[in-house]
Amino acid sequence: GADVTRQEVVDSAADLPDQIRSQIDMVFPQLLNRYIGLKLLGDKGRSENLAEDPEVKKLMGEYETQAIRQVYVTRYLDKQVTEEAVKARYEKKLQDNPPPEEVRAAHILVKTEDQGKAIIDQLKGGADFAALAKEKSEDKGSGANGGELGWFTKDVMVKEFADAAFAMKPEEFSHAPVKSQFGYHVIKLEERRTQPAPSLDSQREQIRAELSEESVQALVQNLRKEANVEVLTPDAKPAENQPPAEGQQPTEGQQ
């Protein structure tokens, strides 16, 4: 005796896992049967006048409060977390955390300082760095690539290596072997640049989440200023650990 629309069936899947909701057309017959069952159970309860039952009314009040809270917060955040606010936070993040400098370098790792000096002499004589790395480097991983290490920031390499590499100019190789815990390095600096900044698109969802959390926290704090909150014990006496007043840090006992 009642029409059931496709949209009602789809909406009934809102509480189901994403995996199911992403395949609505495939699972629609099962969802329809599920919805019919839910509808029939509800109708049966109504026929027994459960709409007036105190337990139902209590649950309805809780659901209503939850729905009101959800809609209120959603509409509040629509006004607070705007695209302009997201862009402003993105710009501030870039200003507070400027992208670091990074370099692209290659190296030849040997066991002794004399071996390093011999390689440097060969480079000064015009030898090819990549060829020497393939032939002589103890670092077989990078050696097979001509010594290439790719782009890196200063903090990811051991200090001695990083200090030497970041002090060099592009196309320059070290004029003395650089000692580290791994051995002796002959370094060639290929390029240097400022690390590309993350795009706004890649940061948008994270920033929106941050702004949403901050906005709701600020909203609740403002509401607390207008509210009189008192915690009572089961015998209706004021509890010893009351919520701290706005702006007041909790004491050790309250923590």
Residue frames relative to the residue before (quaternion, step in Angstrom):
aa qw qx qy qz dx dy dz
G 1.0000 0.0000 0.0000 0.0000 0.00 0.00 0.00
A 0.7180 0.3627 -0.2513 0.5384 3.62 1.22 0.24
D 0.4461 -0.6700 0.5232 0.2798 3.56 -1.11 0.71
V 0.1259 -0.7529 0.6409 0.0804 3.56 -1.14 0.71
T 0.2155 -0.7934 0.5581 0.1122 3.58 -0.66 1.09
R 0.6457 -0.5090 0.3998 0.4052 3.52 -1.28 0.40
Q 0.6512 0.5380 -0.3267 0.4240 3.60 0.92 -0.88
E 0.6186 0.5375 -0.3477 0.4555 3.58 1.05 -0.71
V 0.6464 0.5072 -0.3189 0.4724 3.57 1.00 -0.79
V 0.6487 0.5088 -0.3130 0.4715 3.58 0.95 -0.89
D 0.6645 0.5072 -0.3073 0.4547 3.60 0.90 -0.89
S 0.6250 0.5591 -0.3449 0.4218 3.58 1.08 -0.64
A 0.6460 0.5200 -0.3195 0.4585 3.60 1.25 -0.30
A 0.3727 0.7725 -0.4628 0.2240 3.60 1.26 0.03
D 0.7218 0.4317 -0.2489 0.4802 3.59 1.09 -0.64
L 0.5458 0.6156 -0.3946 0.4092 3.58 1.28 0.11
P 0.6653 -0.5176 0.3443 0.4134 3.63 -1.17 0.41
D 0.6463 -0.5433 0.3806 0.3772 3.56 -1.21 0.63
Q 0.6105 0.5837 -0.3517 0.4037 3.58 1.01 -0.79
I 0.6729 0.4690 -0.2895 0.4934 3.56 1.05 -0.75
R 0.6890 0.4999 -0.2887 0.4383 3.57 0.85 -0.96
S 0.6419 0.5240 -0.3302 0.4521 3.59 1.17 -0.51
Q 0.7312 0.3379 -0.2150 0.5522 3.60 1.30 -0.14
I 0.0397 0.8625 -0.5032 0.0364 3.54 1.04 0.88
D 0.6826 0.4992 -0.3121 0.4330 3.60 0.78 -0.97
M 0.6647 0.5208 -0.3063 0.4394 3.57 0.99 -0.83
V 0.7823 0.3218 -0.1612 0.5085 3.58 0.95 -0.88
F 0.3360 0.7897 -0.4741 0.1969 3.59 1.26 0.10
P 0.6403 0.5163 -0.3665 0.4348 3.67 0.84 -0.74
Q 0.6586 0.4924 -0.3149 0.4739 3.60 0.97 -0.79
L 0.6413 0.5193 -0.3251 0.4620 3.58 1.02 -0.80
L 0.6321 0.5325 -0.3345 0.4527 3.57 1.01 -0.79
N 0.6612 0.4946 -0.3091 0.4719 3.58 0.91 -0.90
R 0.6284 0.5296 -0.3299 0.4647 3.56 1.05 -0.81
Y 0.6764 0.5003 -0.3020 0.4483 3.58 0.88 -0.95
I 0.6244 0.5348 -0.3409 0.4559 3.58 1.00 -0.81
G 0.6455 0.5205 -0.3183 0.4595 3.56 1.00 -0.85
L 0.6571 0.5033 -0.3094 0.4682 3.58 0.94 -0.88
K 0.6465 0.5296 -0.3151 0.4497 3.55 1.01 -0.89
L 0.6724 0.5007 -0.2984 0.4562 3.57 0.92 -0.91
L 0.6360 0.5220 -0.3321 0.4612 3.59 1.01 -0.77
G 0.6541 0.5110 -0.3102 0.4635 3.55 1.00 -0.83
D 0.6580 0.5090 -0.3120 0.4590 3.56 0.95 -0.90
K 0.6372 0.5298 -0.3313 0.4510 3.58 1.02 -0.79
G 0.6486 0.5133 -0.3134 0.4665 3.57 1.02 -0.82
R 0.6384 0.5162 -0.3290 0.4665 3.58 1.01 -0.76
S 0.6447 0.5362 -0.3326 0.4315 3.57 0.97 -0.82
E 0.6983 0.4169 -0.2633 0.5189 3.57 1.23 -0.42
N 0.5273 -0.6944 0.3646 0.3268 3.55 1.33 0.53
L 0.2849 0.7810 -0.5108 0.2191 3.60 1.09 0.63
A 0.4918 0.6598 -0.4367 0.3634 3.61 1.20 -0.24
E 0.7204 0.4074 -0.2350 0.5097 3.57 1.19 -0.56
D 0.4410 0.7051 -0.4521 0.3224 3.58 1.27 0.04
P 0.5462 -0.6432 0.4191 0.3352 3.65 -0.88 0.87
E 0.6411 0.5244 -0.3351 0.4492 3.59 0.97 -0.79
V 0.6452 0.5059 -0.3167 0.4770 3.59 1.02 -0.82
K 0.6623 0.5086 -0.3135 0.4521 3.58 0.90 -0.87
K 0.6244 0.5285 -0.3416 0.4628 3.56 1.06 -0.72
L 0.6627 0.4939 -0.3011 0.4756 3.59 0.94 -0.91
M 0.6407 0.5281 -0.3283 0.4504 3.59 0.97 -0.82
G 0.6318 0.5217 -0.3338 0.4661 3.56 1.04 -0.72
E 0.6522 0.5041 -0.3139 0.4711 3.57 1.00 -0.81
Y 0.6511 0.5078 -0.3152 0.4678 3.58 0.97 -0.86
E 0.6412 0.5325 -0.3236 0.4478 3.55 1.01 -0.86
T 0.6509 0.5104 -0.3136 0.4664 3.58 0.94 -0.89
Q 0.6526 0.5134 -0.3128 0.4612 3.55 0.96 -0.88
A 0.6666 0.4994 -0.3024 0.4635 3.59 0.93 -0.88
I 0.6437 0.5180 -0.3207 0.4631 3.58 0.97 -0.87
R 0.6532 0.5168 -0.3088 0.4592 3.56 0.94 -0.94
Q 0.6690 0.5148 -0.3017 0.4432 3.56 0.91 -0.95
V 0.6815 0.4740 -0.2909 0.4757 3.59 0.88 -0.93
Y 0.6413 0.5302 -0.3343 0.4426 3.58 0.95 -0.83
V 0.6856 0.4769 -0.2907 0.4668 3.59 0.83 -0.98
T 0.6328 0.5361 -0.3368 0.4459 3.59 0.96 -0.82
R 0.6923 0.4622 -0.2795 0.4785 3.58 0.87 -0.91
Y 0.6158 0.5404 -0.3431 0.4594 3.58 1.07 -0.71
L 0.6924 0.4741 -0.2780 0.4675 3.58 0.90 -0.92
D 0.5715 0.5817 -0.3831 0.4338 3.59 1.12 -0.56
K 0.6923 0.4547 -0.2669 0.4927 3.57 1.13 -0.69
Q 0.7173 0.4622 -0.2503 0.4574 3.58 1.06 -0.76
V 0.7714 0.3197 -0.1657 0.5247 3.58 0.82 -1.00
T 0.0877 0.8148 -0.5582 0.1296 3.53 0.40 1.30
E 0.6641 -0.4794 0.3744 0.4348 3.55 -1.27 0.19
E 0.6167 0.5415 -0.3460 0.4547 3.58 1.08 -0.68
A 0.6545 0.5015 -0.3118 0.4721 3.59 0.99 -0.81
V 0.6332 0.5238 -0.3301 0.4645 3.58 1.01 -0.77
K 0.6631 0.5014 -0.3062 0.4637 3.60 0.90 -0.90
A 0.6458 0.5216 -0.3223 0.4550 3.58 0.98 -0.85
R 0.6621 0.4889 -0.3106 0.4756 3.61 0.95 -0.82
Y 0.6186 0.5465 -0.3335 0.4555 3.58 1.06 -0.77
E 0.6667 0.4958 -0.2964 0.4710 3.58 0.91 -0.91
K 0.6495 0.5105 -0.3183 0.4651 3.58 0.99 -0.79
K 0.6213 0.5353 -0.3383 0.4614 3.58 1.01 -0.76
L 0.6637 0.4945 -0.3054 0.4708 3.58 0.94 -0.86
Q 0.6554 0.5137 -0.3093 0.4593 3.55 1.03 -0.80
D 0.7104 0.4500 -0.2542 0.4778 3.58 0.96 -0.88
N 0.7891 0.1831 -0.0861 0.5799 3.58 1.14 -0.62
P 0.0853 -0.8307 0.5485 0.0423 3.59 0.43 1.17
P 0.5744 -0.5992 0.4203 0.3665 3.60 -0.99 0.73
P 0.4438 -0.7154 0.4714 0.2629 3.61 -0.87 0.89
E 0.5445 -0.5718 0.4883 0.3716 3.53 -1.32 0.25
E 0.0199 -0.7864 0.6171 0.0191 3.55 -1.11 0.65
V 0.2333 -0.7663 0.5858 0.1233 3.54 -1.23 0.50
R 0.2638 -0.6981 0.6325 0.2073 3.50 -1.36 0.31
A 0.0547 0.8243 -0.5527 0.1094 3.54 -0.59 1.16
A 0.2275 -0.7169 0.6358 0.1731 3.50 -1.42 0.21
H 0.0663 -0.8081 0.5825 0.0575 3.58 -1.16 0.40
I 0.2309 -0.6997 0.6522 0.1784 3.48 -1.41 0.32
L 0.1606 -0.8075 0.5648 0.0561 3.56 -0.60 1.17
V 0.0126 0.7904 -0.6110 0.0422 3.57 -0.85 1.06
K 0.6164 -0.6026 0.3817 0.3333 3.55 -1.27 0.36
T 0.8152 0.2133 -0.0905 0.5308 3.60 0.98 -0.78
E 0.6193 -0.5480 0.4156 0.3787 3.53 -1.26 0.46
D 0.6350 0.5374 -0.3380 0.4401 3.60 0.99 -0.78
Q 0.6240 0.5234 -0.3420 0.4687 3.59 1.02 -0.73
G 0.6460 0.5201 -0.3147 0.4616 3.56 1.01 -0.80
K 0.6543 0.5101 -0.3143 0.4614 3.56 0.95 -0.86
A 0.6351 0.5317 -0.3316 0.4517 3.59 1.01 -0.79
I 0.6499 0.5038 -0.3181 0.4718 3.60 1.00 -0.77
I 0.6312 0.5269 -0.3345 0.4605 3.58 1.00 -0.80
D 0.6263 0.5268 -0.3361 0.4662 3.59 1.00 -0.78
Q 0.6490 0.5093 -0.3215 0.4648 3.59 0.97 -0.80
L 0.6493 0.5119 -0.3191 0.4632 3.58 1.01 -0.80
K 0.6342 0.5191 -0.3271 0.4705 3.56 1.02 -0.77
G 0.6826 0.4768 -0.2775 0.4793 3.55 1.16 -0.59
G 0.6592 -0.5491 0.2938 0.4214 3.57 1.29 0.14
A 0.3911 0.7278 -0.4859 0.2852 3.62 1.21 0.16
D 0.5072 -0.6527 0.4789 0.2957 3.54 -1.19 0.63
F 0.4721 -0.7081 0.4505 0.2696 3.59 -0.70 1.13
A 0.6766 0.5088 -0.3023 0.4382 3.58 0.83 -0.98
A 0.6503 0.5180 -0.3176 0.4559 3.56 0.99 -0.85
L 0.6574 0.5028 -0.3111 0.4672 3.59 0.99 -0.83
A 0.6262 0.5399 -0.3370 0.4502 3.58 1.04 -0.77
K 0.6593 0.5055 -0.3087 0.4631 3.58 0.92 -0.87
E 0.7174 0.4655 -0.2509 0.4535 3.56 1.02 -0.83
K 0.8502 0.2662 -0.0701 0.4488 3.56 0.78 -1.04
S 0.5703 0.6409 -0.3964 0.3269 3.63 1.09 -0.49
E 0.4234 -0.6900 0.5363 0.2390 3.53 -1.08 0.87
D 0.6136 0.4924 -0.3412 0.5145 3.57 1.28 -0.33
K 0.2063 -0.8407 0.4892 0.1061 3.55 0.13 1.30
G 0.5881 0.5905 -0.3720 0.4087 3.58 1.12 -0.59
S 0.7452 0.3499 -0.2088 0.5279 3.57 0.73 -1.05
G 0.5774 0.6132 -0.3773 0.3851 3.58 1.08 -0.65
A 0.6461 0.5230 -0.3186 0.4556 3.57 0.99 -0.80
N 0.6994 0.4192 -0.2466 0.5238 3.56 1.29 -0.42
G 0.6065 -0.5619 0.3569 0.4347 3.57 1.17 0.37
G 0.6724 -0.5087 0.2885 0.4537 3.58 1.21 0.47
E 0.4282 0.7413 -0.4411 0.2692 3.59 1.28 -0.12
L 0.1611 -0.7915 0.5867 0.0581 3.55 -0.97 0.99
G 0.4516 -0.6944 0.4441 0.3416 3.59 1.28 -0.19
W 0.6950 -0.4449 0.3565 0.4381 3.54 -1.33 -0.29
F 0.1195 0.7855 -0.6022 0.0779 3.58 -1.05 0.76
T 0.4077 -0.6707 0.5581 0.2692 3.54 -1.27 0.50
K 0.7012 -0.5154 0.2997 0.3910 3.54 -1.24 0.47
D 0.6825 0.5398 -0.2956 0.3943 3.57 1.02 -0.74
V 0.6586 0.5466 -0.3240 0.4031 3.61 1.16 -0.31
M 0.6841 0.4416 -0.2821 0.5074 3.59 1.26 -0.23
V 0.6094 -0.5136 0.4250 0.4293 3.59 -1.22 0.33
K 0.6679 -0.5760 0.2994 0.3640 3.55 -1.04 0.87
E 0.6709 0.5102 -0.3222 0.4309 3.60 0.80 -0.98
F 0.6686 0.4938 -0.2945 0.4717 3.56 0.94 -0.90
A 0.6791 0.5004 -0.2956 0.4485 3.59 0.86 -0.98
D 0.6444 0.5249 -0.3311 0.4468 3.60 0.88 -0.88
A 0.6781 0.4880 -0.2948 0.4639 3.57 0.92 -0.90
A 0.6817 0.5040 -0.2988 0.4382 3.59 0.83 -0.98
F 0.7256 0.4430 -0.2594 0.4582 3.58 0.86 -0.91
A 0.6205 0.5200 -0.3514 0.4703 3.61 1.26 -0.13
M 0.6209 0.5791 -0.3283 0.4138 3.59 1.27 -0.24
K 0.4238 -0.6642 0.5526 0.2716 3.53 -1.35 0.26
P 0.6434 -0.5245 0.3755 0.4121 3.60 -1.16 0.47
E 0.8203 0.1987 -0.2170 0.4904 3.54 -1.11 0.93
E 0.5624 0.5835 -0.3969 0.4310 3.60 1.25 0.15
F 0.1781 -0.7573 0.6127 0.1396 3.58 -1.14 0.62
S 0.6108 -0.5833 0.3836 0.3736 3.56 -1.13 0.62
H 0.3531 -0.7603 0.5155 0.1774 3.57 -0.97 0.93
A 0.7386 0.1834 -0.1865 0.6213 3.55 1.32 0.21
P 0.5557 -0.6096 0.4324 0.3642 3.60 -1.00 0.68
V 0.3032 -0.7479 0.5690 0.1579 3.56 -1.03 0.86
K 0.2581 -0.7962 0.5323 0.1270 3.56 -0.54 1.19
S 0.0685 0.7610 -0.6437 0.0421 3.54 -1.09 0.83
Q 0.7256 -0.4192 0.3029 0.4539 3.57 -1.25 -0.07
F 0.6708 0.5109 -0.2913 0.4518 3.58 1.24 -0.38
G 0.7084 -0.3622 0.2715 0.5415 3.57 1.21 -0.40
Y 0.6332 -0.4973 0.4076 0.4309 3.56 -1.08 -0.79
H 0.2001 -0.8000 0.5619 0.0654 3.54 -0.83 1.06
V 0.1358 -0.6908 0.6984 0.1286 3.50 -1.23 0.69
I 0.1380 -0.8406 0.5237 0.0092 3.55 -0.44 1.27
K 0.0832 -0.7503 0.6509 0.0799 3.53 -1.16 0.68
L 0.2609 -0.7602 0.5753 0.1519 3.56 -0.78 1.06
E 0.2748 -0.7834 0.5400 0.1388 3.58 -0.69 1.10
E 0.7877 -0.1348 0.1555 0.5807 3.58 0.69 -1.16
R 0.1030 -0.7533 0.6373 0.1256 3.55 -1.34 0.18
R 0.0581 0.7904 -0.6043 0.0826 3.55 -1.10 0.69
T 0.4954 -0.5652 0.5372 0.3829 3.51 -1.37 0.03
Q 0.5191 -0.6566 0.4458 0.3172 3.56 -0.81 0.99
P 0.5208 -0.6463 0.4466 0.3341 3.62 -0.84 0.90
A 0.4428 -0.6906 0.5057 0.2669 3.57 -0.96 0.89
P 0.5332 -0.6013 0.4660 0.3700 3.62 -1.07 0.58
S 0.4930 -0.6734 0.4646 0.2961 3.57 -1.00 0.79
L 0.6293 -0.5219 0.4141 0.4001 3.55 -1.27 0.40
D 0.6386 0.5438 -0.3369 0.4278 3.59 0.93 -0.84
S 0.6828 0.4883 -0.2950 0.4565 3.58 0.98 -0.81
Q 0.7318 0.4163 -0.2240 0.4909 3.59 1.19 -0.49
R 0.4626 0.7435 -0.4214 0.2360 3.58 1.24 -0.43
E 0.7068 0.4683 -0.2923 0.4423 3.62 0.73 -0.99
Q 0.6371 0.5182 -0.3295 0.4659 3.59 1.01 -0.77
I 0.6638 0.4967 -0.3056 0.4683 3.58 0.96 -0.89
R 0.6326 0.5261 -0.3372 0.4575 3.59 0.96 -0.80
A 0.6435 0.5154 -0.3228 0.4649 3.59 1.00 -0.80
E 0.6492 0.5150 -0.3157 0.4622 3.58 0.97 -0.85
L 0.6838 0.4842 -0.2887 0.4633 3.57 0.86 -0.98
S 0.6292 0.5401 -0.3373 0.4457 3.59 1.03 -0.78
E 0.6692 0.4942 -0.3023 0.4654 3.57 0.89 -0.94
E 0.6662 0.5027 -0.3046 0.4591 3.58 0.91 -0.90
S 0.6618 0.5196 -0.3085 0.4436 3.57 0.97 -0.88
V 0.6675 0.4873 -0.3066 0.4723 3.58 0.94 -0.85
Q 0.6315 0.5259 -0.3377 0.4589 3.59 0.99 -0.78
A 0.6604 0.4965 -0.3063 0.4728 3.58 0.96 -0.87
L 0.6284 0.5383 -0.3306 0.4540 3.57 1.01 -0.81
V 0.6739 0.4909 -0.2985 0.4646 3.58 0.87 -0.95
Q 0.6306 0.5315 -0.3355 0.4553 3.59 0.99 -0.77
N 0.6596 0.4970 -0.3096 0.4712 3.58 0.97 -0.83
L 0.6457 0.5081 -0.3239 0.4690 3.57 1.03 -0.76
R 0.6237 0.5432 -0.3403 0.4473 3.59 1.06 -0.70
K 0.5936 0.5722 -0.3675 0.4302 3.58 1.11 -0.64
E 0.7278 0.4333 -0.2270 0.4807 3.56 1.06 -0.82
A 0.6756 0.4977 -0.2880 0.4616 3.58 1.25 -0.30
N 0.3035 -0.7069 0.6032 0.2104 3.53 -1.27 0.47
V 0.0277 -0.8286 0.5576 -0.0418 3.57 -0.14 1.31
E 0.0582 0.7869 -0.6099 0.0731 3.55 -0.79 1.05
V 0.2573 -0.7628 0.5776 0.1353 3.56 -0.89 0.97
L 0.1359 -0.8024 0.5798 0.0385 3.55 -0.82 1.07
T 0.4765 -0.6312 0.5305 0.3050 3.53 -1.25 0.52
P 0.7000 -0.4618 0.3122 0.4465 3.64 -1.18 0.20
D 0.7055 0.4146 -0.2780 0.5031 3.62 1.14 -0.46
A 0.5833 -0.6544 0.3309 0.3493 3.56 1.25 0.63
K 0.4959 0.6164 -0.4572 0.4064 3.58 1.14 0.58
P 0.5943 -0.5692 0.4088 0.3947 3.61 -1.10 0.57
A 0.4262 -0.6998 0.5126 0.2566 3.56 -0.88 0.96
E 0.5866 -0.5937 0.4176 0.3593 3.56 -1.16 0.62
N 0.7583 0.3320 -0.1863 0.5291 3.58 0.94 -0.86
Q 0.0509 -0.8109 0.5826 -0.0212 3.54 0.03 1.33
P 0.5911 -0.5446 0.4327 0.4084 3.63 -1.16 0.46
P 0.4962 -0.6655 0.4567 0.3198 3.62 -0.89 0.84
A 0.5537 -0.5948 0.4623 0.3550 3.55 -1.15 0.64
E 0.6771 -0.5021 0.3503 0.4084 3.54 -1.25 0.51
G 0.8154 0.2259 -0.1888 0.4984 3.56 -0.87 1.03
Q 0.6320 0.5272 -0.3368 0.4575 3.60 1.27 -0.28
Q 0.4071 -0.7052 0.5281 0.2411 3.54 -0.93 0.92
P 0.4943 -0.6593 0.4616 0.3285 3.63 -0.90 0.81
T 0.4669 -0.6528 0.5140 0.3029 3.54 -1.14 0.67
E 0.7090 -0.4425 0.3106 0.4528 3.56 -1.26 0.17
G 0.6531 0.5176 -0.3146 0.4546 3.59 0.99 -0.83
Q 0.6750 0.4977 -0.2927 0.4592 3.59 1.02 -0.84
Q 0.5861 0.5656 -0.3747 0.4429 3.56 1.11 -0.58
